Amino acid sequence: MGYASLSACAQDLERTGQLVRLEHEIDSHLEAAEIQRRTYAAGGPAIMFCRVRGCRFPLVSNLFGTLERARFIFRDALEGVRRLFELKVDPSRLARSPIRYLGVPRTLLAALPWRVSRAPVLANQISVAELPHVTCWPDDGGPFITLPQVYTEAPDRPGPARSNLGMYRVQLAGNDYAAGTEVGLHYQIHRGIGVHHAAARARGERLPVHVFVGGPPAMTLAAVMPLPEGLPELAFAGALNRRRVRLARPPHAPRGPSVSAEADFCLCGYIDPTRTLPEGPFGDHLGYYSLVHEFPVMTVERVYHRTDAVWPFTVVGRPPQEDTTFGALIHELTGPVVPTLVPGVLGVNAVDAAGVHPLLLAVGSERYTPYADNPEPQELLTQANGILGQGQMSLAKYLLIVDGGAGDVDVHDIEGFLTRLLRRFDPRRDLHFHTRTTIDTLDYSGRGFNQGSKLVIAAATRDLRELPGHLPAELPLPAGFSNPTLCMPGVVAVSGPPYRVASNGSDGCVAGLCEALGREHPINRFPLVVVCDDAEFCGRNQNNFLWQTFTRSNPAVDVHGIGSFTEHKHWGCMGSVVIDARSKPHHAPALIEDPAVSSRVDALAAPGGPLHGVF
């Protein structure tokens, strides 16, 4: 079904029992966000907030709250889009199975944007102050648009063919923005808008920007889709909606970029080539606040909205959240394309529970030595470098790669994958660091903004060890270290003392632990040891282990080892690899709900309350 509007999608979900209307008045400051988080966690329905305090527009959230609901929204188009990706992988399939691909021409036609003269989004004008102002976390710097579709065109060749549609967060108020005329525009490294911004700066020109909110849900998914550079997201949105994206010229700038005719809202303006303002803080998808930094400021010239406008929002925070569904659906669509990007790579998984970019799992293949059971990773290292050269995958902080040429590794079975790696990697040989490089903008474990390190761990084709599934009766630890806890076979967490500030980037505590334990200590039966603030929390479940270990460590600084050595500039260790995953002073604070708001939401969900039974 090709939806012409967000309202049409909401009505379809309500008709099929997948959306509920909440008539009770809700505060857009923290309260709506907490309701969304709890509803998502419970696998609940989409929610239409019909009465929002101080706002005349309804809100809708949790549209993509389950993978099943996302598949339902795009149910008529998913197979057609998959067919396109199949032909991308192997064009000869068309000749071999022409009947299977009969619908491809229709899908390709839907991918072509269509310029129209009538645009529902241009029906009304308002100010920035009249927009819904949703604040999600107590220490956020202000209200944000959390499902924006930020649209720009190449300055040297304007038009939809070289456009970019990205989900770059927009801060509507707060900080030093001129109220009603300026909003913050935060985009991270390796994002398409950066290419357009750099080109505008080089020309000394303003970069026209439109921010769409709402409209056909395919536009939202297209904005987060990691498409190859040069392939416009508008084309993907049309294919996914089985309906060409409608574009129109705004009356105030008939020669400027087009607007999404069927969006619910549109903010039109521009970025000055050199001007920035502080943006943030913002509770982000790693489970911490991204802090205040200088980012581009967008001057808003017009705000348009359609007559039946609905404001969609989501909440990001420690995974899983609603954006987890985006990742799962994207993998379903694009998974077959991965092997075409880097020869020999069979699959990748940006681990959602670890905040996506901090941990990337990959299955490769040792194809060039079929006559030998070679104990050393060889082509795996070539493939790892290829992965780190691919768009947003280049932001991976820890890249773990194993050989899966036999077809017996599932990259999405995280414990099974880690078990394979921990059995087979040799810490003397298989740890490869990239120092002083870029990491995710939102990751504060590094040495500065966008600055950190990477670690590639490759696993060979033979088992080197068995992984203990229980702790030994005696596991003595030096003073200050306690509570050894099994996270999974082969991995033990240990509570360490609070981190002390040190000028060299490490307090020496974990290095001292490694020296004190020595190679004969029984802890060396465990190939991976995690030193953290609370070992019981780390070992409680897989998500806690992944989140704490990989979001709170910078490989070049925080990876240590028992019996460590440096040989010809290669670092390795003879015993356990030990990761310092304690909280450190330069880390951003973790996200915590406001207790007063939590109490109000508890009351709404109690028996007799308007949300009873929703979560």
C-alpha positions, 0 to 999 in steps of 0.5 A: 500500500502506498500511503499518501500521508502519515494520517493515512498510515495512522488510520490503517494501523488503527483499523487493524488494531495496531494504533491506540488513541490517547485522549488524556492530556499529555505534557510534551516535556518528558512525559510523552517520551517516557510513555513512548519508551515504556510502550516500545519496551512492552512491544505495544501499539503505536500511540496517537497523542490527541491532546498535547498541553500547549500544542494544537497538533496531535503527536504520534509515536511508536509507528515502527515499534515492532518489526512486524508493524514495520513490515506491515506498513511496507507490506506491499513494497518489501518484496519489490525492493528486495528484488532490486537488491537481488539484481544489484548483487547478480544482474544475471538473475533477470535472464535466469528468472524473468517471471520473478522480476516482472514487477521491477519496472514498476518499482523503478518507475516509483523511484522517480520523483514527480514534480507537482503543482499542488502540495498539501504541506504548503497549505498553512504557515506557522512559526517555529514556536507553534510547532510541537516541542518534545523534550525526551530526557531531563538534561536535554538542551531543549526540544528536538525534532527526533524524526527529521528528514533533512533535505539538501541538494548539491550546490553545483548541480541542484535538483533531486538527482544529487540530493541528500535526505538524512536524519540529522537531529534538529534542536528547536529551542534553547542555547544561543539560538534566536527564538523562532528564527534559528534552530540547531542542525547536528550532523555527524561525520561521514554523512551526505549533508557534509558533502553539500555543506563543504561544497557550499563553503567552498563557493562561499554560499549559503546552503539551502536546507529543508526539514520535513517532518512526517509524510509517507513513512517511507520518507522516514526510513529512507532518511536513515538508509545507508545508501551508496553515495550518489544514490538519492534517498528520494528514489529509495523512498518512492520504491519503498512506498510504491508511489513516486515521491511528490516534490513541489516548489515553495512559493517563497523560493520558487527557484530553490530546492523542492519540498516534499509535497506530502510531508506534514511539516516543512521548515525552510531555511539555510545554513550560513557557510561558516556560522555555528552555535552550541548544540545539545546536550541530547540523550542519544542512542549510545545510552549517554548524553551527547554534550554541547558542541559547535554545530551548524545553525539553520536560519528558518525563513518559513514553516509550512504544515498541511491542514491535517498535520500530525507530528511524529516523534521517537525517543533514542536512548540506550538500546533497544529503542524504536530505532532498533527496528530501523536497523533490523529492517535495513538489514533484511533489505540490504543484507544480500548486498554486503558481500558485493561491497568487500569480496569475501565478506559474508555478513556484518552486524553493527551490534545494536545493544552496544550502540551500533558503531562501537561494535561491529561483527563480521564473517569473512572467508579465507579463500586463497589457501584451500589446500592448507589448514592455515592457523593464521588470519590472512585474508580476514585482515584484508577484508577487515580493512575493506570493511573499515573503508565503507561509509558508516562502517568505517566508524566501527570502534571494535571490529571482530571478524571470524572465518565463516567460509564453511557457512556455520557462523550466524553474525546475528547470533552474538553469543555464538559468534563471540564463542567462535572468536574467543576459542580461536583468536591468539592474543599474541598475534590477532589484535590489530590497533588503529590509533589516532583515528576517527570514531563516532561523533556520539562516542565519548570514550576517545581522546577528543571529539570524533577522535579515538582508536579502533581494534580489529580482532581476527579469529583463525580457523582452528580452536586454540582453547576451551572456554570455561563455563563457570568460575573456579572456586578460588579466583584471588584478586588484588586489593580494590578488585572484587566480585568476579562474575561470569558474563558468558563462557570465556568472559569474566567481569571484575569490579574495579576501584573508581577511576582516578584522573591521570594526565596520560589518559590512564590511571594505571590501575588495570595495567597494575592488575595485569602485572599483579595477576601474572601468567600463572593466575587461573583467570588466564583460562578466560580469554577476556576479562572486563574491569568495570564499576559493577561486575554484577550489572555487567554479567546480569545479561548479554545487553549489559555486557555489550553496552558496558564493555564497548561504549566505555572503552577506547581500545588504544588506551583501555585494552590491556593484557596479562603478559603484554609485550610490543614487538616490531610495533605490534602489541600483544599479550600472553594471557587474558585480554583485559578491557578497562570499561569503568566510567571515566571523567571524560565520559558523558553521563548516562541517561536517567529518567526524571522520578517525578515524571515516572511517577505520573506515568505510573499513575496513567498506566495503573488500573483505571488509568488511560494507559492501563493495558498499553504497557 
